[in-house]
Structures are given as C-alpha cells and as structure tokens.
Amino acid sequence: MKNINKYIGSVTLCVTVCAAGALVASCADDWDDHYTGVARPSQTIWQTIQSRPDLADFARLLQAKGYDKYLNSDQSYTVWAPVGSIDTTLVTGEDMSEEEILSQVVENHIAHGVIAASTVVNDTVLVLNGKRMPFVAEDGVPGFNGTPVSEYNIECSNGELHILSGQAPYNNNIWTYLRQDAGFSDIADYLYSFNEWVFDPENSVVSGVVDGERVYSDSVFVLENQLWEQIGDLNDESRIYTMLVPTNAAWQKMLADYKKFFNYEEGNDSLAEAYASRAIVDNLIFEQNSQTYLPDWISTGGNIFTRPYEDGGIFSHVDDSVGCSNGVVYKSSDIYMDPYETMVEEIIIEAEDEERYLVGEGRQTSGTRVFVAAANTGVSGSYYMQYTTTSVLSTQPNMTFALPDVYSCAYDIGVVFIPQNLTGRGWVTSIDQKPNLVEFTLEDDNTGEELESGEVEVPGTAVDTIWVARGYEFTYCDYFPDRTDLSDAPVRLTISNAASRSDSKYTRTLNIDCIILKPSNENAGNEE
C-alpha cells in the first residue's frame, strides 16, 4: 500500500500518448486504402446511425446533445455506436447531469479522425472526453474498452462507424469517480459546487457579425472549477494524484471538529462550513510529482505528513483503494486529522509592517524601521521598529496593533523586544542596556473583553519574548483571509511605555520586533 505506483500504469500512459500520435498517420493511410478506386459512400455517419433501428437509443441521445450536426458535417469522425438501450444513470442510481451524459456516454464513444479496425493491434484511442480507450483485437475480434465490436469498418462519407454489442465502460478519473459512490456524496457535493461551464470563443464556430457583435452557430462551453488551480485538477488525465476520500460519516465528523475554530460572532454557519470544508480538503490530495521527500508526503494544500502510513498517520485507516485513470482513491471511514497540526498555525505580526497592522487613533511617537545587517541576531525578518517620543511634551510611546485571522481557540500571546544595543550595524557594546517598563492591553470587541497586564519589566539584555497571556481563549474567530483594511479589526493589542520621564532606570525607547500568537492547545482556558 505504500507504493502508489502499483495502482498507476505510468509506463502505459507514456506509451499511449506516443501511440495516439502514430495512430493519426495510420488512420490517414487507411482512409486512402478504403477509397482508392472506389466511390465514396454517400451517407454521413449520422445518416447511417439514423437508418439503423438497433441504434435508435444512441441516435436519440446524439440528437439531444447536438452531436447529430457534427456527425452530419464534413469533419472526419470515428464512432463506436452501442446497440440497444443506453444507461444514463450513475452507479448510485442518481440521474446524470446534462454535462455528465455528454461526457460519459456521448463523447466516450466518438473520436476525431478515421480509425479503422484493420489498423488495431494493441493500441489506444483518444476519444472526445479526453479518455484513452483501448481498441484491440482478441482472437480476431476487435473490442473497444472491453466491449466486443459486432460490426466494424462501416465506411461513411465523413468517417468510420463501428457497432458495439453494448455501451462501452467509462474510465473514471478521480474527479468523476467522486460522483460514483453515494458514500462520498458529502465531499463530492462540496467539490462539485464550484463547477462552472464557461463559454470558449476560440473553439466556437462564428456564423457572422450582427450589430458589431459576433454571432456563433456553435457555442462551445468548457468545464472550469476554481478549486482545481488550488487543490489540483483532479479532472486532468495527464496528472497523477492520490486522494484520501472520507465517507460521509467521516466527513461530517471532521467538519464538526474544524467548524469549532470558525465560531463567528454573527453566527455565520455557512461561512464556517465553507472555511472548514476547504481546510479539510487541503489535506486530502497529493500529486505524485510533488512527493520528493518520501516517506513524508506533502498535500496540494502545502501540509507535510510524516510517515502517513504508520499508526496515527493520515493513511493509517484506509478501508479500500480504487484505481482511476489519473491516480488512486483511498476510501476511509476514519481519518486522523488534527486541526492544530494541519490548520491552526503560529501568527507572526511584524512590527515593521505597521502600515498594515498599526491601527487606532494613531501614535504621537516616532517610528523608525531598522534593518539589522548582522546575521543570527534572532531578529525576525531582519527588521524591527524603534519607537521614541517626538518631544519632551509628547505622550509616551503607545502603539496599537491589529491581531487579525485568529481562530476561535487558545493562543499564547507574546511581544518580542529588541535590546537598545542591537542596532542596524549589529551589537554595539558602548550603548547602555537599560530595561523597559511597559503595559499591555488586549481588547476583543467581539466579546467586549479587555485584558490589562499592569506594569511589566523588559530586561533589555537580549532579544526577549514577553508573554502577554498564556492560553488566552478567543471565543469568536476573526478569520477573513480576503480582508485588506484592518482599521476596524475587533482584536487589538496596545503596547505602552509605562516608565515616567523622571525615572532614569528605564529607557523610554521601545524596540519591537514582532507580536507572536502561538496556538496553545494544552493551555486552553488557563489565562494569565
């Protein structure tokens, strides 16, 4: 189970691509062989299909999906037409959507060009839905993806017609397989909800121009899904994926666990479910080409799973596996996935990014961005902010930072201070290392809570983290990843100099590197 390649014919995939290219040349030769010295048939593929009562179901479906006009045109096609009734239901018994019928039934039986059975030894055919279908002869009888061909090489004016004894199987990729099992309907419904059919002008046929606008006689629409660019295009036949697919019960359990972290003050359950669903999916898909650090695996969402097949690993409770045309599906009714390991990360707010994070009525202090050129000083991002008073009469340094994107969980909240003798040139021994005296105020407008620290001394002898609170529990989350303006951020931390002007023990200059919010699962509820 640890070797994903045993489910995927990687070598076969490479060969089929080359073979498909070779087949085009041989098809052209066959076309010439058919008609050398022989009158061309007068009937098109569509007319031939329409004339046969045993293909009535297939003909009705072709006409309903608009493919009659293609098969009645001058373009060359090869059709493998199934006799008898056509199954337009999924394995689950649910009716197929219009798009699925087109892809899984109609386009599954048609290819561009002329492909005669006489050319087939052991080859594959690229059909219109992008699948590579084996068209091979066994004991002198051609077969199309395992379905026997009862009649073959019926020559038409615009191509070739082969008659199948029944409907050809559809080779599911991971994307289409998700719709084949009712036990996966919850995650499938979520992923498919992003489907969108988009007009493709490049492949549509223009019939003229009316009032300056192009008019199309044949409008082509292509399936797009915004998640494919983010989690991997599971509908792409040229890529190889491994996907861990939870049963509906497992999905609902994980969803409940993750939604606890998206407790919005407005009680927005739909938003919580959307973010929780996406956070789960980010951990379920793995592209084969990205696994360069085996035995650790990295998901398309960027999370690394150490030895995922071992006890407690994400693949440790796989119930079954299903090979698909672009990878493998691992079915699981019990997926171990900890939000603190896969989603809730340490938040670092760099003080030098004050244009984004500094909020409130403003500060009457002077802020200078200091770049530390020396290496290994412990300064995050090599920059810190130096805050000083602008005059003797001005207020003490006092800054309020927004703390965005917290989940509804516990955090240790700290501020990293830089000593006075760490300058842009590095450590300077001639500078007096005076301590700071500061106060912290943590405000949460969502709950109306306010936490005041009182006076806290910062030693000022090293790069030091002063913890404002340990295990501070945020009742409501403030996760809005698309937000650009933090001026009304509900969660804020104010850092103030508490030393009086007359107290020479302390420096009134504050050097702040960053604010850290560290997820605190073990300390949840133990505020300081």
Secondary structure, DSSP 8 states (H G I E B T S, - for coil): ---GGGG--HHHHHHHHHHHHHHHHHHHHHHHHHHTTS---SS-HHHHHHT-GGGHHHHHHHHHTT-HHHHTSSS-EEEEEE-S----B-TTS-B--HHHHIIIIIGGGEEES---GGG-SEEEEE-TTS-EEEEEEETTEEEETTEEEEEEEEEETTEEEEEESS-------HHHHTTS-GGGHHHHHHHHTTEEEEE-GGGSEEEEEETTEEEEEE--EEEEETTHHHH--TT-TTS-EEEEEE-HHHHHHHHHHHHTT---TT--HHHHHHHHHHHHHTTTEEEGGG--STTSEE-TTS-EESSTTSTTSTTTT--EEEEETTEEEEEES-----HHHHT---EEEEGGGHHHHB-SS--SEEEEEEE--SSSS--GGGEEEEEEESSTTS---EEEEE--S--SSEEEEEEEE--TTEETTEE-TTS----EEEEEEEEETTTTEEEE---EEE--SSSEEEEEEEEEE-SS----TT----TT-SEEEEEEE---TT-TTS---EEEEEEEEEE-STTTT---
